[in-house]
Amino acid sequence: MPGNALQNVTAREFGTISRFVFAGLLVVVCAGCTVHKWVPEEDLEAERQSRQVFQARQEHLLKELKKQIGVQGELEEKLAVADRKLQRFGTDNQALKEKLHAESVV
């Protein structure tokens, strides 16, 4: 019954809790601002540039991957054609063997 838990809190207790929550949020925000001030601007710029380089590398690798997928598709198609030719050759070869065998028996 979480909804009923606040019914037992007085207005004074609620005010105290609210002040603690507000103070805690204020401390967190101030700590964040202080940490941000401790980081030199050059480090922030270097980090930004590093991220841009990383993103450019990712884009390049994605393009290369797409090319490789295209090449793989072409190779699979060529392999399928070669397999069909090989099967046809095997069938033709078997027919020739049977014909030669039939002629040699006669």
C-alpha positions, 0 to 999 in steps of 0.5 A: 500500500505505497499510496497510503504511506504518505497519508501518515506524513504531516505537513511539517515532515513533508516540508522537511523531506522536501527541503532535504530533497531540494538540498540534495539536488542542489548539491548534485548540480553544484558538484556537476558544475565543479567537475565540469570546471575542473576539466580543461577546455583543451581536454574537452576539445580533444575529446570532441575531436577524438569522437569525430575521428571515431565516427568517421572511422565507423562510417568508413568501415560501414561503407567498406562492409557494404562493399564486401557484402556486395562482393560476397553476393557477386561471388556467391552468384558466380559460384552457383553458376559454376556449380550448375556447369559442373553438374551439367558436365558431370551429367554429360560425362556420365552420358558419354561413359554410358554411350562408350560402354554401350558401343564397346559392348556392341 
